[in-house]
Amino acid sequence: MRQAAGVSALALSQRSGVSRSMLSRIENGQVSPSVETLDRLANALGIPLTRFFADLRCRTDFSHVPSGKGLRVERLGAVADYRYELLGHVLSGNLFVEPYLVMLEADAQPHVTFQHPGLKFLYLLSGAVTYRYGSRRVKLGVGDSLLFDATALHGIEDIGPLPVSYLSVVFTLRG
């Protein structure tokens, strides 16, 4: 869970007050920590204490969306003429995943000021665009992909031939 959260052993030790040596022994299965120690670690990781006791082999998260049946989502502050269809969801765990099919409608305009926490993965399905990430510009055609830290300004700078559609998946840690 520490690694999934992207937290170093030193940082977790400092945040939780659990020594690095104790943390190492816990992670390697050499000791059974007290509930108090687990509570301090859970608080430092920003997860519920019960997460340590979840049987990951019995997880029931499963999402199937048949072709053409994505849930149309009206996103608050969404750019006009960018249509979003949610393609799945995960209700538990540390990782929040938002997979969308994004389709640009005929009057869609470029928009380069998206900015949010997490990582973003894009895969162009149809059309062509010029995508801006910070000061970089990348021309994308069908089958091209991008993966980047979404905290930087990003978005479509130029729209090529329509129709344009792409898969957009945002990954963030639940907080």
N, C-alpha and C positions, 0 to 999 in steps of 0.2 A: 504494500500500500504506500509505503514511503517512496519507492521508486516510481510508482504510477503517478504520484503527486508531484514528482520532479523535485523532491526535497533531499538534500544531502544528509548523510548520517550526522555530520557535525551540526547542521542547522536544526535537525529534529532534536538532537541532544540539547542544544541551547534553548530551543522553544519549550521543550517539555520538562527540562530539569533532570532527565534521565541520562546517566553517564554514557559516554560512547561505548565503553566496554560492556556495560549491561545491555545496551541497545544491540550490539553485535551478537551477544549471547542469545538474546531473544530472537533475533532474525535468523540465527543458525539453529534454533531449536534446542539449545543447550540448557535453557532454564525456562521455567513456567513463571511468568510475571504475575504479580498481584493485580487485583482488580484496580487498585489505586494507580499502579504504574500504567496499566492499559488505559485508564481514564485520562491520565496526563498525556499519553501518546495520542489518543483519539482527539483530545482538545487541540493539541499542537498541529495535527493533520487536518483539523476542521471536519472530522467525520463523527458519526454517532458511535458510541462505545460498542453497540451491538454489531457493527460491521466486522469486528474481530471474530465474532461467533457465527457468522453466516456460512452456510454450507454452499460454497461456490459451485459444487457439482450439481446442486439441485436448483440452480437459478432458472427462473421461468420466463425471463425476458425473451420475447420472440415477436417479431413484427413482420407480417407479410402484406404487401400492397400489390394487388394485381395490376398489370399494365393498364395505364390510363385511369387508374382509380385513386391517385394521390389526393390527399385532402388539400383543397385550395385554401391558402392561408392569406388573410389580409393582415400584413405585418404593419404595426404601428410605425409611422414615419417612412413607410416603404416608398421607393421611387415610383412615380407614375409609369404605367405600362410595363412594369417588370412583374410578371405573374409567378407566384411561388406555389409549388405543390409539395407538401410534406410527404416524404416517402417512407417514413418509419419513425420509431421512437423507442427509447429505453427508459424504463421507469425507476430502475434502481442502480446502485453503484456510484462510484466516484466520478465517472466520466459522463458528461452530458453531450449527446451527439444529435445534431440537426442535419439530416440529409434532405436536400430540396432539389426538385427539378425546377429550374428557372427558365422561363420562356420570355423573350422580349417581344412585345407586341409591336404593331406597325409604327406607332408614334413614340416608341421608347427613345429616350435621349441618353447620351453618355452621362455617367455619374462616377466621380473618382474620390468621393469623400466618405466612403464606408470606413468604419474604424470600430473595432470591438475586441474584447478579450478572446483568447484562444488561437487555435490553428485553423486554417481554412484550406480545403482541397477543392480545386475546380477541375472539371473535365469537360471539354467542349464537345457537344454532341452534333451540332449543326451550325452552319454559318461561319462567320469569322469576326474577330474583334481584336482591338488593340487594348491590352490590359495594362493598367498602371499600378505599380507597387512602389510607394515612396517616390523616388526620382527615376525608377526604371520603367521602361516601356517594353512590352513583349507582345508580338503578334501571335495570335492563337488561331489555329485552324482545327478542323474536325480531328479528334483523337489526341489533341495536345492537352497537357495538364499542368497545373501549378499547385504547389504546396507552400504555404507561407504563414508567418506569424501575423495574425490579423490586427494586432495593435497598431500597425503602421497604416497610414492612409492608403486606400486601394479602391479599385473599381474599373469599370469599362470606360476607356477614354475615347474610343472610336468604334462604331458599329459598322461591320462590313455587310455583305449581302445577307438579307433575311431569308428564311427564318433563322434566328439565333436561339439556341437552347443549350443549357449546360447543367451538369450535376454540380451542386455546391454542398459541401459537407463541412460543418463547423464543429470543432471539438473543443470543449471547455471543461474544466473541473468544476464540480458542484461546490458552492461555497457556503 
